[in-house]
Amino acid sequence: MTQAFGPLSITIDGERQVRLGVTRITKQVDDLRGLWKRWQLAFFAAEIDLFAASPWEAISPAYAAWKAKHYPGRGVLRASGALMQSLVGKGSGHVYKATKRAMEIGTGVTSEGGAPYPLYHQLGAGHNPVRKPIDLEHMDAGSAAGHFGRALVEWGNEMRKGWQP
């Protein structure tokens, strides 16, 4: 017997970026934590790809000069490295919460003063342009879609075999 619930949507700071139509799931699958764990790993892989590509707008010349003195050799969105590390699961600011029906993943890093600077980059703040550190929609299709798609297929194959998280 099947149970319809869906669509499943992924929302990033108020932006609907990815919408996956999940129309049929067997009634016995009431716990999606096995899928969420796989999607956590897929998220890490997609973030590694995004930071490697560094698709963001260049920083201003004035900030580039300051950054060269304080964080030499660091790329865009990588001054201290805390943001990237948290998004690939290696930093203390990594956020991951999973329940049977929901998953939250992202970053909780803040500036020394407590400002949520990843949110400022995600949405754009003041004179700063939008530089999304989480941007599943614009990640390379072979990257994000591939990582998440493979995780979904692996989970589905295990569910058919009767595995439960």
MARLO-986342 format. One line per 10 residues: number of its first residue (from 1); for each residue x negated, y, z negated of C-alpha. Coordinates in steps of 0.25 Angstrom, whole numbers. Layout:
REM residues N
NUM) X,Y,Z  ...
REM end
This chain:
REM residues 165
1) 0,0,0  -5,14,3  -4,27,-4  -4,40,3  -11,51,-4  -18,62,3  -23,70,10  -36,69,2  -43,83,2  -56,88,-2
11) -56,102,-7  -68,111,-10  -66,123,-18  -53,126,-13  -56,122,2  -50,110,8  -62,105,16  -59,91,19  -45,84,20  -45,69,21
21) -31,63,24  -30,50,15  -17,45,18  -18,30,14  -25,24,2  -21,11,-4  -13,12,-16  -23,5,-24  -34,16,-22  -30,25,-33
31) -44,28,-37  -53,36,-27  -65,37,-36  -73,27,-27  -70,36,-15  -74,49,-23  -87,43,-27  -90,40,-12  -86,54,-8  -95,60,-19
41) -107,53,-12  -102,58,1  -100,72,-4  -115,71,-9  -120,66,5  -111,77,12  -117,88,3  -131,83,6  -128,84,21  -122,98,19
51) -134,104,11  -144,98,21  -137,105,32  -136,118,25  -125,124,34  -123,136,25  -125,151,29  -139,156,27  -142,164,14  -144,179,15
61) -158,184,17  -158,191,3  -154,178,-4  -164,170,4  -175,178,-1  -170,177,-15  -168,162,-14  -182,160,-8  -188,165,-21  -179,158,-30
71) -176,145,-23  -186,143,-12  -183,134,-1  -168,131,-5  -158,131,6  -144,137,6  -135,133,-6  -148,127,-13  -154,137,-22  -155,129,-34
81) -150,116,-28  -139,114,-38  -128,115,-29  -133,105,-19  -137,96,-29  -123,96,-36  -116,93,-23  -125,81,-20  -123,75,-33  -136,78,-39
91) -134,91,-47  -128,93,-60  -117,102,-54  -111,90,-46  -96,88,-48  -89,75,-46  -76,71,-52  -68,59,-47  -54,54,-51  -46,43,-45
101) -40,54,-35  -49,66,-35  -64,69,-34  -71,82,-36  -85,84,-31  -94,96,-30  -103,105,-38  -102,112,-51  -115,120,-50  -115,135,-54
111) -125,146,-55  -133,149,-68  -122,159,-71  -111,148,-69  -106,153,-55  -100,142,-46  -109,146,-35  -106,133,-26  -92,139,-26  -97,152,-21
121) -104,145,-10  -92,136,-6  -83,148,-5  -92,160,-3  -93,171,-13  -96,185,-13  -107,188,-2  -110,173,-1  -105,165,12  -98,152,10
131) -108,141,9  -101,129,6  -109,119,-2  -97,109,-1  -92,109,14  -87,96,18  -80,102,30  -93,107,36  -102,96,33  -107,88,44
141) -95,79,48  -105,67,49  -109,71,35  -97,74,26  -87,66,34  -96,54,35  -100,54,20  -85,55,16  -80,46,27  -90,35,23
151) -86,36,9  -72,35,12  -74,22,21  -83,16,10  -72,18,-1  -61,13,8  -69,0,11  -71,-2,-3  -56,0,-6  -52,-10,4
161) -61,-20,-3  -54,-17,-16  -64,-9,-23  -59,1,-34  -68,12,-40
REM end
